[in-house]
Amino acid sequence: MSAILQRHDFRTNPATVPAAWQAATPRLTAASRSEFLTLGDHAAVVWLVVRGQAQVMAQEGRFQLEAGDWIALDRESDPSLQVLRSGLVLGVSLPASMVAALGVSAHNSVLTLGRGRLSHRECWDALALWRRHGAFGPAGEPRDRHIRECSAVFAFLASVQRDAMAGVGSCPGHSLRRKRQVFMRMQRAWLRLQGNPDRVLRIQDLARGSNFSLWYFTKVFSAVYGIGPQQFGVQVRLEQARDLLCQPALSINEVAAACGFENACSFARTFRSHYHVTATVYRQQLPLAAAVA
């Protein structure tokens, strides 16, 4: 996407807008205070949380987003978002014509399935961009904008997602199009692991859902993310366990069960192996860490 934006200045030369985008009307959205967002009739969406929290439900799982988080999903994900705790969420949803063009021709496209983090400065930049483009309508009504009006928004999203797109080069394929296709399948599997920290996902099922053999899926996943899918799934569940240990009302057994471990012994071994401290000691150290901070 960034490469396309460098070649086409939509504001000064509208004639250079790619043919597939001539009638494109991306939708800019700003939502706050318990508002509910869906994909609607568009083909893909990028949501950015600039304040508070939000919860996303999708086919890939459930995602709790904090201020500074972004997530990008498509129609296959069937996503919906609930703004929580006086949060503020910015969004841009893309029509099918743009998604099809981006998927074929752009290396650093706006549409990258996945999630990531914004810096504090990027949150402020996003807020200024959305405000400048009129996303804050009456009662948070979404505003449709032609591509020529949104080039700065897309350039910003391309910059935010540049790190996420780095994995394309690690994917097998004789063409950029094939590499991107493989990468998108890996990203969907990666999201499934992230969106289900409460249970163990079978790697065979993830491979089957990606239309790859188990051996091929594991090899490509490891090449793209630097960690095997099974190890990454354990890591996600342990991170969830670490968060739950901050809730004193939950016992160690309850934390283990909530993170998909068969029993407390299995959880205790895995937690200690990963963090080099027992779950009990980790919980005891939390007040001390908070006092130091």
RAZIWO-V447888 format. One record per backbone hydrogen bond with DSSP energy under -0.5 kcal/mol. NH is the residue of the N-H (numbers start at 1). CO is the residue of the C=O. E is the energy in kcal/mol with one decimal. If there is no record, write none. Layout:
# RAZIWO-V447888
NH | CO | E
NH | CO | E
This chain:
# RAZIWO-V447888
2 | 108 | -1.5
5 | 1 | -2.5
6 | 2 | -1.8
7 | 3 | -1.4
8 | 4 | -1.9
9 | 7 | -0.5
10 | 8 | -0.9
13 | 9 | -2.4
16 | 13 | -2.1
17 | 14 | -1.7
21 | 18 | -2.0
22 | 19 | -1.4
24 | 21 | -1.6
26 | 145 | -0.7
27 | 93 | -2.3
28 | 26 | -0.5
28 | 143 | -2.7
29 | 91 | -2.8
31 | 89 | -2.8
33 | 87 | -1.2
35 | 32 | -0.5
37 | 81 | -2.9
39 | 79 | -0.9
42 | 39 | -1.5
43 | 94 | -2.7
44 | 94 | -1.3
45 | 73 | -2.8
46 | 92 | -2.1
47 | 71 | -2.8
48 | 90 | -3.3
49 | 69 | -2.8
50 | 48 | -0.7
50 | 88 | -2.2
51 | 88 | -1.3
53 | 84 | -1.3
54 | 65 | -2.1
55 | 82 | -2.6
56 | 63 | -2.8
57 | 80 | -2.5
58 | 61 | -2.2
59 | 77 | -2.9
61 | 58 | -1.3
62 | 195 | -2.3
63 | 56 | -2.7
65 | 54 | -3.2
65 | 63 | -0.7
67 | 52 | -0.7
68 | 49 | -3.8
69 | 66 | -2.3
70 | 116 | -2.2
71 | 47 | -2.2
72 | 114 | -3.1
73 | 45 | -2.2
75 | 43 | -1.9
77 | 74 | -1.1
78 | 74 | -0.7
78 | 75 | -1.0
80 | 57 | -1.9
81 | 37 | -2.9
82 | 55 | -2.8
83 | 35 | -2.5
84 | 53 | -2.9
87 | 84 | -1.1
88 | 51 | -2.5
89 | 31 | -3.0
90 | 48 | -3.0
91 | 29 | -2.7
92 | 46 | -1.9
93 | 27 | -2.2
94 | 44 | -2.9
98 | 95 | -0.6
99 | 95 | -1.9
100 | 96 | -2.5
101 | 97 | -1.5
102 | 98 | -2.8
103 | 99 | -2.4
104 | 100 | -0.8
104 | 101 | -0.6
105 | 101 | -2.3
106 | 102 | -1.5
109 | 107 | -0.9
112 | 110 | -1.0
114 | 72 | -1.9
116 | 70 | -2.0
118 | 68 | -3.6
123 | 119 | -2.0
124 | 120 | -1.6
125 | 121 | -2.4
126 | 122 | -2.6
127 | 123 | -2.2
128 | 124 | -2.2
129 | 125 | -2.4
130 | 126 | -2.7
131 | 127 | -2.1
132 | 128 | -2.4
133 | 129 | -1.7
134 | 131 | -1.5
135 | 130 | -2.6
137 | 135 | -1.7
137 | 141 | -0.7
140 | 137 | -1.9
141 | 138 | -1.8
143 | 28 | -2.5
145 | 26 | -3.1
147 | 24 | -1.1
149 | 146 | -1.7
150 | 146 | -0.7
150 | 147 | -1.0
154 | 150 | -2.2
155 | 151 | -2.2
156 | 152 | -1.9
157 | 153 | -2.3
158 | 154 | -2.5
159 | 155 | -1.8
160 | 156 | -2.3
161 | 157 | -2.2
162 | 159 | -0.9
165 | 161 | -1.7
166 | 163 | -1.2
167 | 164 | -0.8
168 | 165 | -1.9
169 | 166 | -0.9
170 | 167 | -1.1
171 | 168 | -1.6
179 | 175 | -2.2
180 | 176 | -2.5
181 | 177 | -2.0
182 | 178 | -2.4
183 | 179 | -2.5
184 | 180 | -2.6
185 | 181 | -1.6
186 | 182 | -2.1
187 | 183 | -2.8
188 | 184 | -2.0
189 | 185 | -1.9
190 | 186 | -2.8
191 | 187 | -2.4
192 | 188 | -2.0
193 | 189 | -2.0
194 | 190 | -2.0
195 | 191 | -2.7
196 | 193 | -0.7
199 | 196 | -1.2
201 | 199 | -0.6
206 | 202 | -1.7
207 | 203 | -2.6
208 | 204 | -2.4
209 | 205 | -2.4
210 | 206 | -1.1
211 | 208 | -1.3
212 | 207 | -2.5
217 | 213 | -2.9
218 | 214 | -2.3
219 | 215 | -2.1
220 | 216 | -2.5
221 | 217 | -2.7
222 | 218 | -2.1
223 | 219 | -1.8
224 | 220 | -2.4
225 | 221 | -2.6
226 | 222 | -1.7
232 | 228 | -2.5
233 | 229 | -2.2
234 | 230 | -1.9
235 | 231 | -2.3
236 | 232 | -2.4
237 | 233 | -1.9
238 | 234 | -2.4
239 | 235 | -2.1
240 | 236 | -1.8
241 | 237 | -2.1
242 | 238 | -2.5
243 | 239 | -1.7
244 | 240 | -2.3
245 | 241 | -2.0
246 | 243 | -1.3
247 | 244 | -2.1
248 | 246 | -0.9
250 | 247 | -2.0
255 | 251 | -2.3
256 | 252 | -2.5
257 | 253 | -2.3
258 | 254 | -2.3
259 | 255 | -0.9
259 | 256 | -0.8
260 | 257 | -1.4
261 | 256 | -2.3
267 | 263 | -1.9
268 | 264 | -2.8
269 | 265 | -2.3
270 | 266 | -2.2
271 | 267 | -2.9
272 | 268 | -2.2
273 | 269 | -2.2
274 | 270 | -1.8
275 | 271 | -2.9
276 | 272 | -1.8
282 | 278 | -2.6
283 | 279 | -2.2
284 | 280 | -2.0
285 | 281 | -1.8
286 | 282 | -0.7
286 | 283 | -0.9
289 | 285 | -2.4
290 | 286 | -2.4
291 | 287 | -2.1
292 | 288 | -2.1
293 | 289 | -2.1
